[in-house]
């Protein structure tokens, strides 16, 4: 006996099988991605709380501290540092000579 029609599966059957397999693998991939994202947001001690992005003990730096850091990194020269520091402290930068 010859099986000319692949065991009774026509074009619709092949199409539905293809779509079903694509949906299955899409769900598997989305499930793995969701699991990885969920595990990445939790800490071992507290599985519900998200991990903080920054340490709470860090305090904001003052503008003078930021300016001093820029001088230390070499982004500005000492004259520019003094001028900007005078402006920050409310002085007149044009009075420097």
N, C-alpha and C positions, 0 to 999 in steps of 0.2 A: 504494500500500500504506500502511496506517495503522499507526503505532506506538503502540499503546495502553498498553503496559507499559514505556515508556522504555528500549527496547533490551534488555529482559530483566532489568533491575535491579529486584528486589523490595524489600520492607521490610528484609530482612536485609542486603542489599547496601548500601542507603543507611545503615543503622545501623553496619555495619562500616566504611564509608568515613568516617563522622563520627568514630567512636572512633579510627580510625587517624590521622586528621588531628589530633585533639586530642592524642594521644600524641606525634606527631611534633613539634608546636609546643611541647609541654611539655618534651621532650628538648632542643630547640633553646634554649629559654629557660634551662633548668637548666645547659646547657653554657656559655652566655654568662656566667651568674652564677658558675659555678665558675672560669672563666677570669679574670674580673674579680677574684675573691677571691684567686686564686693570684698574679696580677700585683701585687696590692696588698700582699702579704706579703713580696715579695722586693725586694732592692736591685739596682740596675743592675750593680754590681761583683761581687756574689755572688748568683747566682740561686737558691741553695738556702737560704741563711740568712735567718731572719725578721728584720724590722726591729725593733730594741729599742724598747720603749715609753718608757723614760726613759733619759736619758744616764747612762752608767756613772760619769762623773766627779762627778755630784752626790752630795754627802754629806748625811746626815741632820742636821737642825738640832737643837741642844740645846733643852731646854725653856726655858732662859733666852732663847735667840735667838727662839723662837716668841713668848714673852711680850713681848719688846721689839718685835717686829713688830706685835703686837696693839695695843701702846701707840702705835706710829707710825701705824697706820691709824685710830686714834681709837676702837677698840672698847672700850677700858678707859681709865679716868682714871689719873693718876699715883699717887694714893693706893692704888687697887686694885693697880696694878703693883707698888708697894713691898711691899704686904701679901703678894701672891702670890709675889714674889721671895723674901721672908723664909721663906715656907713651903717653897719649893723648896730653899732652902739649909739647911733644918733648923732655922730659928729659930722663935720663938714669936710668932705674929701678934697675940696679945692683949696682948703686952708693949708694943706701939707705942701711943702715946697720943695 
